[in-house]
């Protein structure tokens, strides 16, 4: 009888440990944002397993409590029921798709696609993910590393209600988690709208509204959903212009209003050195251009930006932190 009680006790402990591990989160992609996600979640007590193609980049995380650095992608995926993908944004999410295929087949695990992407790429990847057994969701992160785990950090998720709803409390340490709808493309659509507004001020905001309208027509989504979605974009644009990226938005808006090509060129050149590795910025812009091209919306402004960024010398550029000190700032609201 004592032996039976002991065995039951041990089995309960094992079950608790396994449940705790499965209640953790795996992160695929250990760049600047991936590592910030890991530190934030682990700091809130969530067990984190993190994988990266270049595993040496994760050395700084190895001795941190609640974080396991895993070199084998299949083992990393097996460690948790919820997996966040945050790899470099590129055309059609080709890198993300390769990572997904390397992870292999799963059973009833939820994937959150937070790599930079556009709605049509999300729909393509959704088919790949579902064939592999994933419960697929997609969205975007509107924050920067220092603001992770703060009230000003916003994270968007779209997908089937039964997949998205449990994630909201599970991911709550990161910031505000918003369910933006069942259409899998809506999470990345709001990301593109915010990026367009951030890069090109008022002109970018108006262009993003045109893209939203075309997307809703193309996908035959209801006008009620469109109205509430546009309202959300407007609220988020105002929020970020006042809080997270005030200098970023103010300068973009000021330059858009001045309509000065010289100022715009200087701003974009400065932007390439201020917001992080040039490759990250270029990747995001290419994703936006691909989406606008898909909708037959003129993307010459992005071509211009990409051409400017290609002229920035970038030898041995290393990311030293999110730093806006090089941006030109208006000296007052009156000037803005």
C-alpha positions in Angstrom: 0.0 0.0 0.0 2.8 2.4 0.9 4.5 1.5 -2.4 1.3 2.2 -4.4 1.0 5.6 -2.6 4.6 6.4 -3.4 4.2 5.4 -7.1 1.1 7.5 -7.4 2.9 10.5 -5.7 5.9 10.2 -8.1 3.6 9.9 -11.2 1.8 13.1 -10.1 5.1 14.9 -9.8 6.2 13.7 -13.2 2.8 14.7 -14.7 3.1 18.2 -13.1 6.6 18.7 -14.5 5.5 17.6 -18.0 2.4 19.8 -17.8 4.6 22.7 -16.8 7.0 22.2 -19.7 4.1 21.9 -22.1 2.6 25.1 -20.7 5.8 26.9 -21.7 6.5 28.6 -25.0 9.0 27.7 -27.8 10.4 30.5 -29.9 11.8 29.8 -33.3 14.2 32.6 -34.2 16.6 34.1 -31.8 17.3 37.5 -33.3 16.9 40.8 -31.3 13.1 40.4 -31.0 13.2 36.7 -30.4 15.7 37.1 -27.5 13.6 40.0 -26.1 10.5 37.7 -26.2 12.4 35.0 -24.4 13.6 37.3 -21.6 10.2 38.8 -21.2 8.3 35.5 -20.9 11.0 33.9 -18.7 11.1 36.9 -16.4 7.3 36.5 -15.9 7.8 32.8 -15.0 7.0 31.2 -18.3 9.4 28.3 -19.3 10.9 29.2 -22.7 12.7 27.0 -25.2 14.4 29.0 -27.9 16.0 27.8 -31.2 17.9 29.7 -33.8 19.6 28.7 -37.1 22.9 30.1 -35.7 22.8 28.7 -32.2 25.9 30.7 -31.1 23.8 33.9 -31.2 21.9 32.5 -28.2 25.0 32.0 -25.9 24.0 35.0 -23.7 20.7 33.2 -22.8 22.2 29.9 -21.7 22.5 30.6 -18.0 19.2 32.4 -17.6 16.5 31.0 -15.4 13.5 29.4 -17.2 15.3 29.6 -20.7 16.5 26.5 -22.5 18.6 27.0 -25.6 17.9 24.1 -28.0 20.0 23.4 -31.1 17.6 20.7 -32.5 14.4 22.3 -34.0 12.3 19.2 -33.6 13.2 19.0 -29.9 12.5 22.7 -29.5 9.0 22.3 -31.0 8.3 19.2 -28.9 9.0 21.1 -25.7 5.9 23.3 -25.8 2.3 23.3 -27.1 2.6 27.0 -28.2 5.3 28.0 -30.7 6.1 31.5 -31.7 7.9 31.9 -35.1 9.9 35.1 -35.4 12.4 34.8 -38.3 13.6 37.3 -40.8 10.9 38.7 -43.1 11.3 38.0 -46.8 9.5 37.4 -50.0 6.6 35.0 -49.5 7.9 34.0 -46.1 10.3 31.6 -47.8 12.6 31.5 -44.7 9.7 30.9 -42.3 8.4 28.2 -44.6 11.7 26.4 -44.5 11.8 26.6 -40.8 8.3 25.2 -40.6 9.1 22.3 -42.8 12.3 21.6 -40.8 10.1 21.4 -37.7 8.1 18.6 -39.3 4.7 17.2 -38.4 3.1 18.0 -35.1 -0.1 17.2 -33.3 -2.4 19.9 -31.9 0.3 22.5 -31.3 -0.5 26.2 -31.9 1.8 28.2 -34.1 1.9 32.0 -33.8 3.4 33.5 -36.9 5.0 36.8 -35.8 7.7 37.0 -38.5 7.2 40.1 -40.8 4.9 39.0 -43.5 1.8 40.1 -45.6 -1.7 38.6 -45.6 -1.4 36.5 -48.8 1.8 34.9 -47.5 0.0 34.1 -44.3 -2.7 32.3 -46.3 -0.2 30.3 -48.2 1.7 29.3 -45.0 -1.5 28.4 -43.3 -2.1 25.6 -45.8 1.5 24.3 -45.2 1.1 24.5 -41.5 -2.3 22.7 -41.4 -0.9 19.9 -43.5 1.8 19.4 -40.9 -0.8 19.4 -38.1 -0.5 22.9 -36.7 -3.3 25.0 -35.3 -2.2 28.1 -37.2 -2.5 31.8 -36.1 -0.7 34.8 -37.5 -0.2 38.4 -36.5 2.3 41.0 -35.7 4.3 42.6 -32.9 4.1 46.4 -32.6 6.8 47.1 -30.1 10.6 47.4 -29.8 12.8 45.4 -27.4 13.0 48.0 -24.5 9.1 48.2 -24.5 8.6 44.4 -24.3 6.5 43.5 -21.2 5.2 47.1 -21.0 1.7 48.4 -21.3 2.7 50.2 -24.5 3.5 46.9 -26.3 0.9 45.6 -28.6 0.7 42.1 -30.2 -1.9 41.1 -32.8 -3.2 37.6 -33.5 -5.7 36.5 -36.1 -7.1 33.0 -36.8 -9.8 30.7 -35.6 -11.4 31.7 -32.3 -10.7 28.4 -30.6 -7.0 28.8 -31.3 -6.6 32.5 -30.6 -8.7 32.8 -27.4 -6.4 30.6 -25.2 -3.3 32.5 -26.4 -4.5 35.9 -25.0 -3.9 34.9 -21.3 -1.0 32.7 -22.1 0.9 35.6 -23.8 -0.3 38.3 -21.5 3.1 39.0 -19.9 4.3 40.4 -23.2 1.8 43.3 -23.3 -1.6 43.8 -24.8 -2.7 40.8 -26.9 -5.4 41.7 -29.4 -7.6 39.3 -31.4 -8.1 41.1 -34.7 -10.4 38.6 -36.4 -10.7 35.2 -37.9 -9.3 36.0 -41.3 -5.7 34.9 -41.1 -4.4 37.9 -43.0 -5.7 40.6 -40.6 -2.9 40.3 -38.1 -0.2 41.2 -40.7 -2.5 43.7 -42.4 -2.5 45.9 -39.4 1.3 45.6 -39.2 1.7 46.8 -42.8 -0.7 49.7 -42.1 1.4 50.8 -39.1 4.7 50.4 -40.9 3.4 52.4 -43.9 2.2 55.1 -41.5 5.5 55.1 -39.6 7.7 55.3 -42.7 5.6 57.7 -44.8 3.5 59.7 -42.3 0.1 60.9 -43.5 0.7 59.7 -47.1 1.5 56.3 -45.8 -1.6 56.2 -43.6 -3.8 57.0 -46.6 -2.1 54.4 -48.7 -2.6 51.8 -46.0 -6.3 52.6 -46.0 -6.5 52.0 -49.7 -4.7 48.7 -49.2 -7.1 47.6 -46.5 -10.1 48.4 -48.7 -8.7 46.5 -51.6 -7.8 43.5 -49.4 -11.4 43.4 -47.9 -12.9 43.5 -51.4 -10.6 40.8 -52.8 -11.2 38.5 -49.9 -15.0 39.3 -49.8 -14.9 40.2 -46.1 -17.9 42.0 -44.6 -18.2 45.8 -44.4 -18.9 45.5 -40.6 -15.6 43.8 -40.1 -13.9 46.4 -42.3 -15.3 49.3 -40.3 -14.2 47.9 -37.0 -10.8 47.0 -38.4 -10.2 50.5 -39.8 -11.2 52.0 -36.4 -8.6 49.8 -34.7 -5.9 50.9 -37.2 -6.8 54.6 -36.5 -6.7 54.1 -32.7 -3.3 52.3 -33.0 -1.8 54.9 -35.2 -2.8 57.7 -32.7 -1.5 55.6 -29.8 1.9 54.9 -31.4 2.4 58.5 -32.6 2.1 59.6 -29.0 3.8 56.8 -27.1 6.1 54.2 -28.6 7.6 56.0 -31.5 6.9 59.7 -31.0 10.1 60.9 -32.7 9.7 58.3 -35.5 6.1 59.3 -36.4 6.6 63.0 -35.8 9.5 63.3 -38.2 7.8 61.1 -40.8 4.7 63.3 -40.6 6.7 66.5 -40.7 8.6 65.5 -43.8 5.4 64.3 -45.5 3.8 67.6 -44.8 6.8 69.6 -46.0 6.9 67.5 -49.2 10.6 68.1 -49.4 12.4 65.3 -51.3 15.8 66.4 -49.9 14.5 66.1 -46.3 12.8 62.8 -47.1 16.1 61.4 -48.6 18.0 62.5 -45.5 15.4 61.1 -43.2 15.4 57.7 -44.9 19.2 57.5 -44.9 19.2 58.3 -41.2 16.4 55.8 -40.6 18.5 53.0 -42.0 21.1 53.5 -39.3 18.7 54.2 -36.4 16.1 51.4 -36.4 18.4 48.4 -36.4 20.2 46.3 -38.9 19.6 47.5 -42.5 18.7 44.0 -43.5 15.7 44.0 -41.1 14.4 47.3 -42.5 14.9 46.2 -46.1 13.1 42.9 -45.4 10.1 44.7 -44.0 9.9 47.2 -46.9 10.1 44.3 -49.4 7.3 42.5 -47.7 5.2 45.7 -47.9 6.1 46.2 -51.6 5.1 42.7 -52.4 1.7 43.1 -50.8 1.0 46.4 -52.6 2.1 44.9 -55.9 -0.3 42.0 -55.3 -3.1 44.5 -54.9 -2.0 46.6 -57.9 -1.2 49.6 -55.7 1.6 51.8 -56.8 4.8 51.0 -54.7 7.2 53.4 -56.3 7.7 55.2 -52.9 9.0 51.9 -51.4 11.3 51.4 -54.4 12.7 54.9 -53.8 13.3 54.0 -50.1 15.0 50.7 -51.0 17.3 52.4 -53.5 18.3 55.0 -50.9 19.0 52.3 -48.3 21.2 50.4 -50.7 23.6 53.4 -50.7 24.2 53.3 -47.0 27.6 51.9 -46.2 27.1 49.0 -43.9 30.4 47.3 -43.1 30.4 45.0 -40.1 27.2 46.7 -38.8 26.3 45.4 -35.4 23.0 46.0 -33.6 23.7 48.0 -30.4 20.2 48.6 -29.3 17.0 50.4 -30.4 18.3 53.9 -30.6 16.6 57.0 -32.0 19.2 59.5 -31.1 20.2 60.0 -34.8 16.8 61.0 -35.9 16.0 64.6 -36.7 13.4 65.8 -34.3 11.0 68.8 -34.5 11.9 71.2 -31.7 8.2 71.9 -30.9 4.6 70.9 -31.7 4.3 74.2 -33.5 7.1 73.3 -35.8 5.5 69.9 -36.4 
